[in-house]
């Protein structure tokens, strides 16, 4: 059949050969020396590419930065939430499901991913390799209200979900939006286009913090400042759509400049797409930082499972926010489990899509690595107490960020970064495209 796709393995083989040639011909990565206090001077890679090592433990992130991410020219690594979270050894969703880390119990840096000392060592190791560290920050809520009194976190802190009591912070009942009080429903969100419900009611039965209160803002900011003080360079902020924009702006105003570069921490905000209310769309939040581009990721899937010739029309897509204000991705931990985007389960289509996102001038590109899963709620590889095991690539863990082709494309992205437009986009057919970024690179 003349219009049939060539076998994916052949498409990938030819692409990898081209990527290797391109990578071999690249100029050396340009590093940038940044002003910082004398005790923390570092040289960080001049790159906007992030490796998202979701739910890797701190020892494994350290090794990845040192051995792979730094030498390849990644600008940052995104890590999972580091605060103490609930421990759920016998939940209805299995033993220690992955979403534990999104249910904070306290702001202690003692988690299933490692200790405070291991976290600090990881930040230092990544900085020494030239890689910034972005933390997934959970600041909209604490653990679920369905966790009974006496439930413990990984550092041993007890709390009561029904009592809205988290003494290890401390937070009490007056620090939360509560049903029949300052939430206009019986607790949950019934109308996802109602701004009052979305910002003041409970997302998935998680205790929603009363971020209008300055005392609550101070505690959240103190947590973020603790991380900044350890060298953290930025944040992927969870569930930002569920915090009033002015409240989040007030929290950010209390956060210090970074230690390594003396500038404002990078902020990428999670705002799920699909709202018809303009106030809840991602572009409404860009005053507080970049936003995750969910629509772009979904569009990438549609074309790589259809015709990649349609990638010529990216500027005309109905995207969540302007390209200059987005954190671009092929997938993340939520989307891959819902099948809304490509994932490692899509094999070479997934690899090729990551090449495209690294090559195309839309937002700040990221590459995602996590663990293999067959049940959407299953735990990452861990011991019997829930503590996540060291990453061993190919043994339950995905390591696309360390592959030769992706490393070559990180160098390609860094070399072409100054050119923000695409020229000479050519679609040979549904399966073969090419374009250039000025005189810096062709793909």
C-alpha positions as CSV (number, residue, x, y, z in Angstrom):
1,X,0.0,0.0,0.0
2,X,1.7,3.2,-1.1
3,X,0.3,5.3,1.8
4,X,1.0,2.8,4.5
5,X,3.4,3.9,7.3
6,X,6.9,2.3,7.1
7,X,7.6,0.1,10.2
8,X,8.1,2.2,13.3
9,X,11.4,0.5,14.0
10,X,12.7,1.7,10.6
11,X,11.5,5.3,11.1
12,X,13.2,5.3,14.5
13,X,16.4,3.8,13.2
14,X,16.7,6.5,10.5
15,X,15.9,9.2,13.0
16,X,18.4,8.0,15.6
17,X,21.1,7.9,12.9
18,X,20.3,11.5,12.0
19,X,20.2,12.5,15.7
20,X,23.6,10.9,16.2
21,X,25.1,12.8,13.3
22,X,23.6,16.1,14.5
23,X,24.8,15.5,18.1
24,X,28.3,14.7,16.9
25,X,28.4,18.0,15.0
26,X,27.1,20.2,17.7
27,X,29.2,23.0,19.2
28,X,30.1,22.4,22.9
29,X,27.4,23.2,25.4
30,X,27.6,26.8,26.6
31,X,27.6,27.0,30.4
32,X,26.6,30.1,32.3
33,X,28.4,31.2,35.4
34,X,25.9,32.9,37.8
35,X,26.3,35.3,40.6
36,X,25.7,33.6,43.9
37,X,26.9,33.8,47.5
38,X,30.5,32.6,47.8
39,X,29.6,29.4,49.6
40,X,27.2,28.3,46.9
41,X,28.8,29.4,43.6
42,X,27.9,27.0,40.8
43,X,28.1,26.8,37.0
44,X,24.7,25.8,35.6
45,X,23.9,24.6,32.1
46,X,22.5,27.2,29.8
47,X,19.4,25.2,28.9
48,X,15.6,25.3,29.2
49,X,15.3,21.5,29.0
50,X,14.0,19.7,32.1
51,X,14.3,16.0,33.0
52,X,11.2,15.0,35.0
53,X,12.3,12.1,37.2
54,X,9.0,11.4,38.9
55,X,9.1,9.4,42.1
56,X,12.8,8.6,41.7
57,X,14.5,8.6,45.2
58,X,17.1,11.2,46.0
59,X,20.1,8.9,45.7
60,X,18.9,8.0,42.2
61,X,18.3,11.6,41.1
62,X,21.8,12.5,42.4
63,X,23.4,9.7,40.3
64,X,21.3,10.7,37.2
65,X,22.4,14.3,37.5
66,X,26.1,13.4,37.9
67,X,26.3,10.7,35.2
68,X,23.8,11.7,32.6
69,X,21.8,14.9,32.9
70,X,24.7,17.3,33.6
71,X,27.0,16.0,30.9
72,X,24.1,15.9,28.4
73,X,23.3,19.6,29.0
74,X,19.9,19.4,30.8
75,X,19.1,22.6,32.5
76,X,17.0,21.2,35.3
77,X,15.6,18.1,36.9
78,X,12.1,18.0,38.3
79,X,11.6,15.8,41.4
80,X,8.6,14.5,43.2
81,X,7.1,16.2,46.3
82,X,9.7,16.0,49.1
83,X,7.6,16.8,52.2
84,X,6.3,14.2,54.7
85,X,3.3,12.5,53.2
86,X,0.7,10.0,54.5
87,X,1.8,6.4,54.6
88,X,-1.0,4.1,53.3
89,X,0.2,0.5,53.7
90,X,-3.2,-1.0,53.2
91,X,-5.3,1.4,51.1
92,X,-8.2,0.3,49.0
93,X,-5.9,1.1,46.0
94,X,-3.2,-1.3,47.1
95,X,0.0,-1.0,49.1
96,X,1.5,2.5,49.2
97,X,-0.1,3.9,46.0
98,X,1.9,6.5,44.1
99,X,-0.5,9.3,45.1
100,X,0.7,9.2,48.7
101,X,3.2,11.9,47.9
102,X,0.4,14.3,47.1
103,X,-1.1,14.0,50.6
104,X,1.1,16.1,52.9
105,X,1.1,15.5,56.6
106,X,3.8,18.0,57.5
107,X,6.5,20.1,55.8
108,X,9.3,18.0,57.1
109,X,11.7,16.8,54.4
110,X,11.4,13.2,55.4
111,X,9.5,11.1,52.8
112,X,9.4,7.8,51.0
113,X,12.0,9.2,48.7
114,X,14.6,9.8,51.3
115,X,15.8,12.0,54.2
116,X,16.4,15.7,54.5
117,X,20.2,15.0,54.4
118,X,19.8,12.9,51.2
119,X,17.6,15.6,49.6
120,X,20.2,18.3,50.4
121,X,23.0,16.0,49.0
122,X,20.9,15.5,45.8
123,X,20.6,19.3,45.3
124,X,24.3,19.7,45.8
125,X,25.1,16.9,43.4
126,X,22.8,18.2,40.7
127,X,24.2,21.7,41.0
128,X,27.8,20.4,40.8
129,X,26.7,18.7,37.6
130,X,25.3,22.0,36.2
131,X,21.6,21.0,36.7
132,X,19.0,23.1,38.5
133,X,16.4,21.4,40.8
134,X,12.7,22.0,40.5
135,X,10.5,20.6,43.2
136,X,6.9,19.4,42.8
137,X,5.3,21.6,45.5
138,X,1.9,20.6,47.1
139,X,0.6,23.7,48.6
140,X,-3.2,23.7,47.9
141,X,-4.1,21.0,50.4
142,X,-3.0,18.5,53.0
143,X,-3.9,14.8,53.3
144,X,-7.4,13.5,52.7
145,X,-10.2,14.2,55.1
146,X,-11.1,10.5,55.0
147,X,-7.9,9.5,56.9
148,X,-8.9,8.8,60.5
149,X,-7.3,10.4,63.6
150,X,-4.0,8.7,64.4
151,X,-3.0,8.1,60.8
152,X,0.7,8.6,60.4
153,X,3.1,10.0,57.8
154,X,6.6,8.8,56.8
155,X,8.3,10.8,59.6
156,X,5.9,9.4,62.2
157,X,3.7,12.6,62.4
158,X,0.1,11.8,63.3
159,X,-2.9,13.8,62.0
160,X,-6.7,13.7,61.8
161,X,-8.3,14.2,58.4
162,X,-11.9,14.6,59.7
163,X,-10.6,16.9,62.4
164,X,-8.6,19.0,60.0
165,X,-5.7,18.7,62.5
166,X,-2.1,18.5,61.4
167,X,-0.1,19.3,64.5
168,X,3.3,18.8,63.0
169,X,2.9,22.0,60.9
170,X,0.8,23.0,62.9
171,X,-2.6,23.5,61.1
172,X,-6.0,23.3,62.8
173,X,-9.6,23.4,61.7
174,X,-9.5,27.2,61.2
175,X,-6.8,26.9,58.6
176,X,-9.0,25.0,56.0
177,X,-11.9,25.7,53.8
178,X,-14.7,23.5,55.2
179,X,-18.1,22.3,54.0
180,X,-20.9,24.6,55.2
181,X,-18.4,27.3,56.3
182,X,-16.3,28.8,53.5
183,X,-17.0,26.1,50.9
184,X,-20.3,26.7,49.2
185,X,-21.0,22.9,48.7
186,X,-21.2,19.9,51.0
187,X,-17.4,19.5,50.5
188,X,-16.6,18.5,47.0
189,X,-16.5,20.4,43.7
190,X,-19.8,20.0,41.8
191,X,-19.3,22.6,39.1
192,X,-15.8,22.7,37.6
193,X,-16.5,26.0,36.0
194,X,-17.6,27.7,39.2
195,X,-14.5,29.6,40.5
196,X,-15.7,29.7,44.1
197,X,-16.1,26.0,44.3
198,X,-12.9,25.2,42.4
199,X,-10.8,27.5,44.7
200,X,-12.6,26.9,48.1
201,X,-13.8,23.3,48.1
202,X,-12.1,20.0,48.4
203,X,-10.3,18.4,45.4
204,X,-10.7,14.6,45.7
205,X,-11.5,14.9,49.4
206,X,-8.2,16.6,50.2
207,X,-8.2,19.1,53.1
208,X,-8.2,22.4,51.3
209,X,-6.0,25.1,52.9
210,X,-7.5,28.5,53.7
211,X,-5.0,30.4,51.6
212,X,-6.8,33.8,52.1
213,X,-5.3,33.8,55.6
214,X,-1.9,35.3,56.0
215,X,-1.0,32.8,58.7
216,X,-1.5,30.0,56.3
217,X,0.4,31.8,53.6
218,X,3.3,32.3,56.0
219,X,3.5,28.5,56.7
220,X,3.4,27.6,53.0
221,X,6.0,30.2,52.2
222,X,8.2,29.0,55.0
223,X,8.2,25.5,53.5
224,X,9.1,26.9,50.1
225,X,11.8,29.0,51.6
226,X,13.3,26.0,53.4
227,X,13.6,24.3,50.0
228,X,15.1,27.5,48.5
229,X,17.6,27.6,51.3
230,X,18.8,24.1,50.4
231,X,19.4,25.3,46.9
232,X,16.1,24.5,45.1
233,X,15.8,26.6,41.9
234,X,12.1,26.4,41.2
235,X,8.8,24.7,41.6
236,X,6.2,22.7,39.6
237,X,3.2,23.7,41.7
238,X,0.5,21.2,42.1
239,X,-3.3,22.0,41.8
240,X,-2.8,25.8,41.3
241,X,-6.2,26.1,39.7
242,X,-7.6,25.4,43.2
243,X,-5.9,28.4,44.8
244,X,-7.1,31.9,44.2
245,X,-4.6,33.7,41.9
246,X,-4.2,36.6,44.3
247,X,-3.6,34.2,47.2
248,X,-0.9,32.4,45.3
249,X,0.7,35.7,44.2
250,X,0.8,36.7,47.9
251,X,2.6,33.4,48.8
252,X,5.1,33.8,46.0
253,X,5.9,37.3,47.2
254,X,7.1,35.8,50.5
255,X,9.5,33.4,48.8
256,X,13.2,34.2,48.6
257,X,15.4,34.5,45.6
258,X,17.4,31.3,44.7
259,X,20.7,30.7,46.4
260,X,22.5,29.5,43.3
261,X,21.6,32.4,40.9
262,X,20.1,35.1,43.1
263,X,16.9,35.3,41.0
264,X,13.3,34.5,41.4
265,X,12.5,30.7,41.5
266,X,11.1,29.3,38.3
267,X,7.4,28.5,38.6
268,X,5.4,26.0,36.4
269,X,1.8,25.8,37.5
270,X,-0.5,22.8,37.1
271,X,-3.8,24.0,35.7
272,X,-5.8,21.2,34.1
273,X,-7.4,22.1,30.8
274,X,-11.1,21.9,29.9
275,X,-12.6,24.8,31.8
276,X,-15.0,27.1,29.9
277,X,-14.7,29.8,32.5
278,X,-12.0,32.1,31.3
279,X,-10.9,32.7,34.9
280,X,-10.0,29.0,35.3
281,X,-8.1,28.7,32.0
282,X,-4.3,28.3,32.1
283,X,-3.7,31.6,30.4
284,X,-5.4,33.4,33.3
285,X,-2.6,32.2,35.6
286,X,0.5,33.3,33.7
287,X,1.0,36.4,35.9
288,X,2.3,34.0,38.6
289,X,4.6,32.0,36.3
290,X,4.6,29.5,33.5
291,X,1.8,26.9,33.1
292,X,1.8,23.2,32.1
293,X,0.6,22.9,28.5
294,X,-1.9,20.0,28.6
295,X,-3.5,20.9,25.3
296,X,-0.1,20.7,23.5
297,X,0.6,17.2,24.9
298,X,-2.8,16.0,23.8
299,X,-2.3,17.5,20.3
300,X,1.1,15.8,20.1
301,X,-0.6,12.4,20.7
302,X,-3.3,13.1,18.1
303,X,-0.7,13.8,15.4
304,X,1.8,11.0,16.2
305,X,-1.1,8.5,16.1
306,X,-2.4,10.2,12.9
307,X,-0.4,12.3,10.5
308,X,2.7,14.2,11.7
309,X,2.3,16.4,8.7
310,X,-0.3,18.2,10.9
311,X,2.5,19.4,13.2
312,X,3.0,22.2,10.7
313,X,-0.1,23.9,12.2
314,X,1.0,24.0,15.8
315,X,0.8,27.8,16.1
316,X,-2.9,27.6,15.1
317,X,-3.8,25.0,17.7
318,X,-6.1,26.1,20.5
319,X,-3.4,25.9,23.2
320,X,-3.7,26.6,26.9
321,X,-1.3,29.6,26.8
322,X,1.2,31.4,24.7
323,X,4.3,29.3,23.9
324,X,6.6,31.7,25.8
325,X,4.7,31.0,29.0
326,X,4.4,27.2,29.0
327,X,6.2,24.1,30.3
328,X,5.9,21.7,27.4
329,X,5.6,18.0,27.8
330,X,4.7,14.8,26.0
331,X,3.2,13.3,29.2
332,X,3.2,13.4,33.0
333,X,2.2,11.1,35.9
334,X,-1.5,12.0,35.7
335,X,-2.0,12.1,32.0
336,X,-0.2,8.8,31.2
337,X,-2.5,6.9,33.5
338,X,-5.6,8.3,31.8
339,X,-4.5,7.6,28.3
340,X,-5.0,11.2,27.3
341,X,-1.5,11.5,25.9
342,X,1.4,9.3,24.7
343,X,3.4,7.3,27.2
344,X,6.2,4.8,27.3
345,X,3.6,2.2,26.5
346,X,3.4,3.7,23.0
347,X,7.0,2.7,22.3
348,X,8.7,4.4,19.3
349,X,5.8,6.9,18.8
350,X,6.6,8.1,22.3
351,X,10.3,8.4,21.6
352,X,9.7,10.3,18.3
353,X,7.2,12.6,20.0
354,X,9.9,13.6,22.6
355,X,12.3,14.3,19.8
356,X,9.8,16.7,18.3
357,X,9.0,18.5,21.5
358,X,12.8,19.0,22.0
359,X,13.1,20.3,18.4
360,X,10.1,22.5,18.1
361,X,10.2,26.1,19.6
362,X,7.2,25.8,21.9
363,X,7.7,26.5,25.6
364,X,10.3,25.0,27.8
365,X,10.6,21.3,26.9
366,X,10.7,18.4,29.3
367,X,11.3,14.7,29.1
368,X,9.5,12.4,31.5
369,X,10.8,9.3,33.3
370,X,9.0,7.3,35.9
371,X,8.3,3.6,36.7
372,X,6.6,0.9,34.7
373,X,3.0,0.2,35.8
374,X,0.1,-2.0,35.0
375,X,-2.3,-0.7,37.6
376,X,-2.9,3.0,37.5
377,X,-2.5,3.4,41.3
378,X,0.4,1.0,42.0
379,X,3.4,2.0,44.0
380,X,6.8,2.7,42.5
381,X,9.3,-0.1,43.2
382,X,9.7,0.1,47.0
383,X,10.5,-1.9,50.1
384,X,7.8,-3.2,52.5
385,X,7.6,0.1,54.3
386,X,6.9,2.1,51.1
387,X,10.4,3.6,50.8
388,X,11.2,3.9,47.1
389,X,14.0,1.7,45.8
390,X,17.0,2.9,43.9
391,X,16.4,3.3,40.2
392,X,17.7,0.5,38.0
393,X,17.0,1.3,34.4
394,X,15.0,-1.4,32.6
395,X,14.1,-3.1,35.9
396,X,10.8,-1.5,36.6
397,X,12.1,2.0,35.7
398,X,12.0,4.0,32.5
399,X,15.1,6.0,31.6
400,X,14.4,7.7,28.3
401,X,16.3,10.8,29.6
402,X,19.5,8.8,29.5
403,X,19.1,7.4,26.0
404,X,21.6,8.4,23.2
405,X,18.9,9.9,20.9
406,X,17.3,12.0,23.7
407,X,20.7,13.2,24.9
408,X,21.6,14.2,21.3
409,X,18.3,16.1,21.0
410,X,18.9,17.9,24.3
411,X,22.1,19.2,22.7
412,X,20.2,20.1,19.6
413,X,17.6,22.0,21.6
414,X,20.3,23.9,23.4
415,X,22.1,24.8,20.2
416,X,19.0,26.1,18.5
417,X,17.4,27.8,21.5
418,X,18.1,31.3,20.3
419,X,15.9,30.8,17.2
420,X,12.2,30.9,18.2
421,X,10.7,30.2,14.8
422,X,10.5,27.3,12.4
423,X,11.5,27.7,8.7
424,X,11.0,25.5,5.7
425,X,8.6,23.0,7.3
426,X,8.3,20.2,4.8
427,X,5.9,17.3,4.9
428,X,7.1,14.6,2.5
429,X,4.0,12.6,3.5
430,X,2.0,11.7,6.6
431,X,5.1,10.0,8.1
432,X,8.0,12.2,7.2
433,X,8.6,15.9,8.1
434,X,11.5,18.2,8.3
435,X,12.2,21.8,9.4
436,X,15.0,24.1,10.5
437,X,15.6,26.6,13.3
438,X,17.4,29.4,11.4
439,X,21.0,28.5,10.6
440,X,21.4,26.7,13.9
441,X,19.9,23.3,13.2
442,X,17.8,21.2,10.8
443,X,15.8,18.1,11.6
